[in-house]
Amino acid sequence: MTLYGVGLGPGDAGLVTVRARKILESANVVYTPGRLSRGVAAEYVDGEQLDDLEFPMTRDEEQLRRAWKQAASEVAPAARNGTAAFVTLGDPNVYSTFGHLRRTLDRFHPDVELEIIPGVSAVTAFATALDVEIPAGAELTLREAPDGEAPVGPNRLVLFKVTDVPATDEKLQEAGYAVTYGRRLFMKEYESTITDDADELTERDYYTIAYAEKPEAIEGPASLFE
Ligand SMILES: C[S@@+](CC[C@H](N)C(=O)[O-])C[C@H]1O[C@@H](n2cnc3c(N)ncnc32)[C@H](O)[C@@H]1O
């Protein structure tokens, strides 16, 4: 009666947690919502146990509702009859479509219980990839910046969904931020790019994150030895 919502981390199978791996290895069926998550899960799950769920690339709410209802009606019987898992990149509870599945199951299949296995989120993994330290006590704001948007204000910003890097960059520079971009971080099968030059990232790629900080507002971490 339990569906496991499993966070896979940012894309490298070596960053899947021990607990997530145990669930994946013991599951009768593992549902994957896309090619990237399927590639990571496939490191620990036999091909016959993997099942792809298709979701339309649309913002049309009615179409999305139908797709999630359909997904829930596939997943619910599998969770009743055995061990079923639904995977997401990063953490299932952080800016994730997993929330849609959870709400749909609650509404139409309330007998299915959910257990979430947290994953390494891009929100924290970016710091290591970009070699950035967020010191204790610092403010850090997480926002989305799709289609050239650039939410500004806070001293330190992590931006998801930076699909139009040059347009977002122009606005961030104007607002006085120093910005570093990370594309496809920790995704072993793909080339990762880490750069502060927006011109290197003119192609649209959903898996792009930005870290922006206002240099004049940031004090470095205090040294213990000075
Ligand atoms: C809908 S959010 C999902 C976040 C995910 N649940 C997590 O906890 O990391 C998707 C956004 O996360 C960022 N992202 C996730 N994984 C990434 C990666 N490996 N490299 C760069 N950005 C990533 C991108 O900005 C992408 O648009």
The ligand as an SDF file (V2000), in Angstrom:
LIG
                    3D

 27 29  0  0  0  0  0  0  0  0999 V2000
   11.6380   21.8480  -11.2980 C   0  0  0  0  0  0  0  0  0  0  0  0
   13.2240   22.0960  -10.5780 S   0  0  0  0  0  0  0  0  0  0  0  0
   13.4590   20.5430   -9.8020 C   0  0  0  0  0  0  0  0  0  0  0  0
   14.4300   20.6070   -8.6710 C   0  0  0  0  0  0  0  0  0  0  0  0
   14.7500   19.2510   -8.0690 C   0  0  0  0  0  0  0  0  0  0  0  0
   13.5630   18.6700   -7.4860 N   0  0  0  0  0  0  0  0  0  0  0  0
   15.8410   19.3720   -7.0390 C   0  0  0  0  0  0  0  0  0  0  0  0
   15.5780   19.2180   -5.8460 O   0  0  0  0  0  0  0  0  0  0  0  0
   16.9820   19.6100   -7.4400 O   0  0  0  0  0  0  0  0  0  0  0  0
   14.2350   21.9840  -11.9990 C   0  0  0  0  0  0  0  0  0  0  0  0
   15.3490   23.0180  -11.9910 C   0  0  0  0  0  0  0  0  0  0  0  0
   16.3600   22.6280  -11.0810 O   0  0  0  0  0  0  0  0  0  0  0  0
   17.6440   22.9900  -11.5820 C   0  0  0  0  0  0  0  0  0  0  0  0
   18.4470   21.7520  -11.6890 N   0  0  0  0  0  0  0  0  0  0  0  0
   18.0890   20.5370  -11.2680 C   0  0  0  0  0  0  0  0  0  0  0  0
   19.0870   19.6500  -11.4550 N   0  0  0  0  0  0  0  0  0  0  0  0
   20.1050   20.3420  -12.0260 C   0  0  0  0  0  0  0  0  0  0  0  0
   21.4130   20.0020  -12.4670 C   0  0  0  0  0  0  0  0  0  0  0  0
   21.8780   18.7520  -12.3440 N   0  0  0  0  0  0  0  0  0  0  0  0
   22.1910   20.9660  -13.0010 N   0  0  0  0  0  0  0  0  0  0  0  0
   21.7380   22.2460  -13.1120 C   0  0  0  0  0  0  0  0  0  0  0  0
   20.5090   22.6220  -12.7240 N   0  0  0  0  0  0  0  0  0  0  0  0
   19.7070   21.6910  -12.1820 C   0  0  0  0  0  0  0  0  0  0  0  0
   17.4330   23.6300  -12.9440 C   0  0  0  0  0  0  0  0  0  0  0  0
   17.4510   25.0330  -12.7690 O   0  0  0  0  0  0  0  0  0  0  0  0
   16.0430   23.1380  -13.3240 C   0  0  0  0  0  0  0  0  0  0  0  0
   15.3760   24.0600  -14.1490 O   0  0  0  0  0  0  0  0  0  0  0  0
  1  2  1  0
  2  3  1  0
  2 10  1  0
  3  4  1  0
  4  5  1  0
  5  6  1  0
  5  7  1  0
  7  8  2  0
  7  9  1  0
 10 11  1  0
 11 12  1  0
 11 26  1  0
 12 13  1  0
 13 14  1  0
 13 24  1  0
 14 15  1  0
 14 23  1  0
 15 16  2  0
 16 17  1  0
 17 18  1  0
 17 23  2  0
 18 19  1  0
 18 20  2  0
 20 21  1  0
 21 22  2  0
 22 23  1  0
 24 25  1  0
 24 26  1  0
 26 27  1  0
M  CHG  2   2   1   9  -1
M  END
$$$$
